[in-house]
């Protein structure tokens, strides 16, 4: 006959009379508390990342809006500058309002 090797795992010892076996139920409240804390930390982390993303989107929208407003402001400044040119004002005065440049007799010098 062949020799077979038998491997026995851990075998529970028989309970001794008079010895109370305590199970590891004592660790359950601590384990539950740690799991609750880890869950709360995970939820807080996800919430904070979502807030960062939302604020980043808000900042980029505000930056885009500010750039558009600056371009509009520059366009309006250019339009004001073109409307204030003396040649345009003189042309409007002569054409639409019927005005003319004063003659020497019409000019009064005030001292």
Secondary structure in CASP SS format (residue, H / E / C, confidence):
PFRMAT SS
TARGET T0000
AUTHOR 0000-0000-0000
METHOD secondary structure of the structure
MODEL  1
X C 1.00
X C 1.00
X C 1.00
X C 1.00
X C 1.00
X C 1.00
X C 1.00
X C 1.00
X C 1.00
X C 1.00
X C 1.00
X C 1.00
X C 1.00
X C 1.00
X C 1.00
X C 1.00
X C 1.00
X C 1.00
X C 1.00
X C 1.00
X C 1.00
X C 1.00
X C 1.00
X C 1.00
X C 1.00
X H 1.00
X H 1.00
X H 1.00
X H 1.00
X H 1.00
X H 1.00
X H 1.00
X H 1.00
X H 1.00
X H 1.00
X H 1.00
X H 1.00
X H 1.00
X H 1.00
X H 1.00
X H 1.00
X H 1.00
X H 1.00
X H 1.00
X H 1.00
X H 1.00
X H 1.00
X H 1.00
X H 1.00
X H 1.00
X H 1.00
X H 1.00
X H 1.00
X H 1.00
X H 1.00
X H 1.00
X H 1.00
X H 1.00
X H 1.00
X H 1.00
X H 1.00
X H 1.00
X H 1.00
X H 1.00
X H 1.00
X H 1.00
X H 1.00
X H 1.00
X H 1.00
X H 1.00
X H 1.00
X H 1.00
X H 1.00
X H 1.00
X H 1.00
X H 1.00
X H 1.00
X H 1.00
X H 1.00
X H 1.00
X H 1.00
X H 1.00
X H 1.00
X C 1.00
X C 1.00
X H 1.00
X H 1.00
X H 1.00
X H 1.00
X H 1.00
X H 1.00
X H 1.00
X H 1.00
X H 1.00
X H 1.00
X C 1.00
X C 1.00
X C 1.00
X C 1.00
X C 1.00
X C 1.00
X C 1.00
X C 1.00
X H 1.00
X H 1.00
X H 1.00
X C 1.00
X C 1.00
X C 1.00
X C 1.00
X C 1.00
END
